[in-house]
Amino acid sequence: MPLAGHPGTGGDTDFFFLFEIPKLEQTRLFSSPISDGLGITLEVFEVPMDFIHKQLFGQWVAWLLTAGHVLAALYHHYILRAPHLTGS
């Protein structure tokens, strides 16, 4: 999710006030394979990345991961009964 959202920021991003991530068009990740290799500008590259970030991941993948996590937690709690937590 953060990797798909990074192209749409348009600026530098602070990573939890620990360090700064430069905007995408200033990185080798963009310049070498995308800009120089494919000849695509950031504006053109942002369109499919926005779709992936907002439409695909934002709606379906995040909900599926959340539901899977909840179901796994319930399975471990009620079916397996978490023996390491009860001491048995």
Protein Blocks (a to p, Z undefined) as FASTA:
>chain_A
ZZmmmmmnopacdehhlaccddfklpmklmmmmmmmnopafklmmmmmmmmmmmmmmmmm
mmmmmmmmmmmmmmmmmmnopmmlnoZZ
